[in-house]
Amino acid sequence: MPADFDALTFRILYGLFQLVIIAILLERALYFIFDYRYLRKGLEGKGIKAPIALCAAWFVCWHHDFDIVARTIDPGSETQIGILITSSIIAGGSSTAMMLFQDVLKLTRSARDGVRAQKKT
């Protein structure tokens, strides 16, 4: 196996690892904000959680020049379109993780409170 292939593989895996870590951190930060009782009531049904997630992801990627496409193909050649693609991937990952926790597993604070109330009766 050539040494260039190892460096390329490492660079790609490291970039993907960074992508996953940023998506997880953003998801947890947004979950805290979106699960706050007053904000949850105000944002419910308005369809603005995804745009907020995209804007937050874009700001993080833009501030750190994080372009997963450039990092895996040609490091140092970050572009605004690559940053936008990367932030869309991160926001989509955060959105999917939120849907998994909130909709599928029913792990929101209000759902947990409802389960506790049912157990008491």
C-alpha positions in Angstrom: 0.0 0.0 0.0 1.5 3.4 -1.0 2.2 6.0 1.7 0.0 8.5 -0.2 -3.0 6.3 0.0 -2.5 6.0 3.8 -2.3 9.8 4.2 -5.3 10.2 1.9 -7.3 7.6 3.9 -6.4 9.2 7.2 -7.3 12.7 5.9 -10.7 11.5 4.7 -11.4 9.6 7.9 -10.3 12.5 10.1 -12.5 14.9 8.1 -15.5 12.6 8.5 -14.8 12.2 12.2 -14.8 16.0 12.6 -18.0 16.1 10.6 -19.7 13.6 13.0 -18.4 15.4 16.1 -19.6 18.8 15.0 -23.0 17.3 14.1 -23.3 15.7 17.5 -22.2 18.9 19.3 -24.6 21.0 17.3 -27.4 18.5 17.8 -27.0 18.6 21.6 -26.7 22.4 21.7 -29.9 22.8 19.6 -31.7 20.1 21.6 -31.1 22.1 24.7 -32.4 25.2 23.1 -35.4 23.6 21.3 -36.4 21.6 24.4 -36.6 24.7 26.6 -40.3 24.9 27.6 -41.0 28.4 26.5 -39.1 28.1 23.2 -40.6 24.7 22.5 -44.1 26.2 22.8 -43.2 29.2 20.6 -41.5 27.2 17.9 -43.9 24.3 17.7 -45.5 23.9 14.3 -43.8 26.9 12.7 -41.2 24.9 10.7 -38.2 27.0 11.7 -36.1 24.5 13.5 -34.4 23.2 10.4 -33.5 26.7 9.1 -32.1 27.6 12.6 -30.1 24.3 12.5 -28.8 25.2 9.0 -27.8 28.7 10.1 -26.0 27.5 13.2 -24.2 24.8 11.2 -23.2 27.3 8.5 -21.9 29.8 11.1 -19.7 27.1 12.7 -18.4 25.8 9.4 -17.8 29.4 8.1 -16.1 30.5 11.3 -13.7 27.5 11.1 -13.4 27.2 7.3 -14.7 23.7 7.6 -15.4 22.3 4.1 -15.6 18.6 4.1 -15.4 18.4 0.4 -12.1 20.3 0.3 -10.7 18.5 3.3 -11.2 15.2 1.7 -10.1 16.1 -1.9 -7.8 19.2 -1.8 -7.0 20.6 1.7 -6.6 24.3 1.8 -9.0 25.0 -1.0 -12.1 25.7 1.0 -15.0 27.4 -0.9 -18.2 29.0 0.2 -20.3 26.4 -1.7 -18.3 23.6 0.0 -18.9 25.2 3.4 -22.6 25.4 2.6 -22.7 21.8 1.5 -20.9 20.8 4.7 -23.2 22.9 6.9 -26.2 21.3 5.1 -24.8 17.8 5.9 -24.3 18.8 9.6 -27.7 20.4 9.9 -29.3 17.3 8.3 -27.5 15.1 10.7 -28.6 17.2 13.7 -32.1 17.3 12.4 -32.2 13.5 11.9 -30.8 12.9 15.4 -33.4 15.3 16.9 -36.2 13.5 15.0 -34.9 10.2 16.3 -34.8 11.3 19.9 -38.0 13.3 19.8 -40.4 11.5 17.5 -39.3 7.9 17.3 -38.0 7.3 20.8 -40.3 9.8 22.6 -37.5 11.2 24.7 -38.5 14.9 24.9 -39.0 16.3 28.4 -42.7 16.5 27.9 -42.9 12.9 26.8 -40.8 11.8 29.8 -43.1 13.7 32.1 -46.1 12.1 30.5 -44.7 8.6 31.0 -44.0 9.4 34.7 -47.5 10.7 35.1 -48.9 7.6 33.6 -46.8 5.4 36.0 -48.1 7.3 39.0 -51.8 6.6 38.2 
